[in-house]
Amino acid sequence: MKTKSKGRLLSCFWKNKLKRGINMNQDYIVRAMAANHQLRIFAASSKNLVERARQIHGTSPVATAALGRLLTAGSMMGSMMKGDKDILTLQIQCGGPIGGLTVTADSKANVKGYVKQPVVILPPNAQGKLDVSGAIGPGFLNVIRDIGLKEPYNGQTHLVSGEIAEDLTYYYATSEQVPSSVGLGVLLDKENHVKQAGGFIIQVMPFAEDSVIDKVEASLKHVHSVTDLLEKGMLPEDIIRHLMGDLDIDILDKIPAGYVCNCSKERVSGAIASIGRADLQEMIDSGETIEVNCHFCGSHYYFTTDELRGFLI
């Protein structure tokens, strides 16, 4: 559906939203094409899932911002995958005080993640904002896609800024040769709860005309931050229209996004059963119930010595 009529677009959008069961207050991703399919665009609202991560991990403000940006990117990039069992993992290995971040997502935009040091405290940066770059420092970005092949696809690039959006833009250009622009943002309120969070990814198709690229680049120069747009009341589809200006837009899909951890005692049991027999026997010989904690959601799982003996059979 071409979107020269704004009223028609909004009418169809809310109809589709009700069909898919997307609540007005729920996080979601809009996928779209623009300029006669010369551009591919993703835009997300992620306030609730980032706040959920903050509550689970007890993150400090700068850690909330860093993890929230990577979670938002992960949800959009996960929605790009096709298979129901496809898994995307984003890992930042870094030398800054945050120690590193890990996010995983599936093709339904379910996402989860954690930071190694969740209570990093840093003064604001020179612009008076949360110093995500200072918390991350130098390092590498790993993008791992497990799409059911013998070996997962693994792309790695060095961090160019530690701001995450710029690092993903660089990753797409160098590792996947897809010219892209990534915008990510997390805004906290006075109580350090998540007030706004979201992002966008614009990707240029190989046949895109220079005039189209010039228009998008000019538009991006006027975007101060994603959270500014969200604070103005923009929804993901509004952000897409704002970024595309007078270019035609084709809304393809709206996908609910959320913080979802699929851990269970059964899955943890499989992991324990896969460790070496000598290590298992050592745990049994201790005579104590062992506790296993999920990095992503903080759930606790307990195994008695009798359960551990069962893994040796």
N, C-alpha and C positions, 0 to 999 in steps of 0.2 A: 504493500500500500504506500504510494507516494504521499507525502505530507505537505502539500501546498496549502491545504486548509487547516489552520490551527484548531478551529472548533471541532472539525471532523476527527482530527487526531486525538484530541482529549476525550471525545465521546467514545471512540473505539478503545482507547487505552483503559478507561474505567470499566468498560464492558468486559474486556479481556481480564482485567484484574479481578473482577468478581468471579469470572469463570475459573480462574486458577486458584481462587481462595486466598489471594494476597490481602492481608489486612492493611489498612491505611498506615498503621503504626509499625508495621513489620519491615525489617530490612529486606531489600530486594535489589536485583540487578536488571537493568534494561540493556538488551543487545540490539544494535541497529546498524544499518548501512547508510551511507550518505553519498551525494554527488554521483548518482547513477552507479552505486556500488563500488566507487573508487576508494572509499574509506570504510573501515570497520570500527565501530565504536561500542565501548562498554562503559556504563556508568552505574555506580552503586551507592546506596545508602547503607551504612553499617554501624550506626550508633548503638543499637541494642547488642549486637554480637561483640563489639569492642568493650562495652560496659560489662557484659557477662565475663569476658576474659579478665577484666580488671578485678571483678569480685572474686573470681576463682583464685587468681594468682597474687592478689594483694599488691599489685604493682604500684610503684611510685609514679608521679606524673610523667617523667620523661620515658620511663619504661612502658607506661600505658600508650604514649604516643608512638613509640617505636613498634611495639607489638601490634597496636591497632592499625598502623599503616600496612604492615606486612600481612595481617589477617585480611584486610580489605583487598589488597592486591591478590592474595591467594584465592579469595572467593571469586573474583572476576576471572582469573586465569584458570581456575578449576572449571568454571562454566564453559570455557572454550573446548574442553575435552569432550569426546563423543561417547565413549563406552561407559556403561553403568558401573563397571568395576575399576575404571581408570583412577589413578591417584596421583596428585601433584604434591611435591614437597619443595618448599623454599627454605633454604638454610643460609643463615649469615654467620660465617666464622670470622671473628673480629678480635682486635686487640684492645678495644675500649673496655671501660668498666662494666658494661652490660654483659660481656662475656660471650654473647651469641644468642641467636634466635632461631626457632624452628616452627614452621607452619605447614600443615598438610590440608589438602582440600580434595573434594571429589567433584564429579561432573554435575552434581546437583547444587553446587555452591555451598555445601556444608563445609565448615572450616573449623580448625582447632589449632592451638599453638601455645608456646611457652617461651620464656626468656630464662637464661641461666642465672642472672642476678636481677631479680624483680624489684629490688628496693634501691636502685641506684639513685643518688641525689646529686644533681649538678646545678650550678647557677645558670640563669638564662644566658643565651648566646648574645652576640652583639646587637641583634635585632630585638632583643627583649623577649624572645620566644624560647620554648623548650629546646634544649640543646641535644637533639637526637643524634646529630652528626658526632658531637663530642662523646656521647655515651657509647656509640658504636666504634668509632675510630677506624683505623685501616683494617682491611681484611678482604674476604672473598664472598661472593654470592653464588650459591649452587642452586640450580633449578633441575629437579629430578622428576621425570614423568614415567610412571609405571603404567603402560598401556597393555599389559599382558604378554609382551614379547619375552624372549629368553633373558634379555638384559634390559633394564630400564635405560631411558635416554637421560644422560647427565650433561648439562651445560654449566660451565663455570666462567665467571668473569671477576676481575678485581673490583672493589668498591671505588667509585669515582668521587663520592661525596659523603656517604654514610647517611644521606637523607632518605634513602630507600626508593623514592620515586625516580630520582635521577639515575640511581644504580640500575633499576629495572629498564629504564629507557636505554641505557648503555648496553645492558644485556641483550635486549631485543635487536639492537643495531649490529652488535658484534658477533653474538653467538647464533642468532637465528636469521640474521640479515633481513629483518623486517623493520623498516623505519617506523618508529612509534613515538608517542608522547604519553607519559604516565603522570597523573596527578593524584596525590593522596593527602588526606588531612585528618587530624583528630583535634578537637577542641574540648577542653575541660572547663567545668564551672568552678565556682569558688570553693566548693567542697571536694574538688578533684574528681568528680564524677564525669562521665563522658556526656558532653552536651551535644556535640555533632561529630559525625565521622562519615567518611565516604571517599569516593575517588572516581577516576575515569582512566580509560586506556583508549587511545586513538591509534589505529594502525593503517598505514598507507599500502594500498594494493599495488602490485608491480606495474599496472597499466595506468596509474593515476597521472593526470595532467599536471604540469607545473603550476598552472593558474589555480587549481584546486588546493595544492599544497601551500601556495602563497597565501591563500585566503585563510586557511586554518592556522598557519604560523602567525598571521596578523591578529587573528582572534585570540590566540593563546597569550599574546603579549599583554592583553588587557585583563587576564585572569590573575588576580593577586593570590588567591588560595582557594582550594576546594571548600574549606569551611566557611569562607566568606559567602560563597554562593548558597551553601546550605543555610546559613544564618539569615539569608534573604528570603528563605522559605522555598527555595528551589528543590524540586524532586529530581530523581535521576534523569527522567525524560526532559525536564526543563533545562538541566545542565547540558544535555546533548544539544538541544536547540540553541542554547546560548553559545556553545562552542562552535557550532556549524554555521551560525549566522543565516545567510539567505540560501545556503545549499539545501537541496531537497533531502529529506530524511525518510527512511523506511524502517519503522519499528518492527523488529523481528520477533522479540520474545521478552517476557518479564519473568524472572525466576526468583522465588523466595530464597533468601540467604540467612544462615544462622550459625551460631556456634554449637557444634554437635560433636560429642565424643562417642565413639562406638566401642569403647572398652567394655569388658565384661569379665567375670571370673573365668568363664570358659576360654576366652582369648588369652588371658594371663596364664591359665593352666597350660595352654599350648606352648607358651614361651618358656615356662619353667621346665616342662617336659623335654624341651629341646637342648637344655644345657647338659654338660657332661655328667656322666654317672658319678664320677669322683666328687664333683661339686654338690650334687644332689645328696650323696651319702654323707658328706660333711654337714650339710644342713640337718639331716635326719639325726646324726650323732649328737648334735647340739641339744636335742630333746626339747627344743622350743618352737612354738608356733612362729612362722615367719610372716612378715608383712610386706606387701608389694604395693607401691603407690603409683598411680597414673600421673605422668608428667603433665598431661594435657588438661585433665579435669579435677585432679586431686583426690579421686576415689581411692579407697583403701581396700585391699583384698588380703584375706588371711588364710594361711594354709597350715593345717596341723601336721605333725610328723606322720600320722597315718595316711593323710592325703599325699604327702611327699613320697611315702613308700609305694603308693599306687603308681607313681610315675616310673618306678624302676621295673615294673612288671612288663 
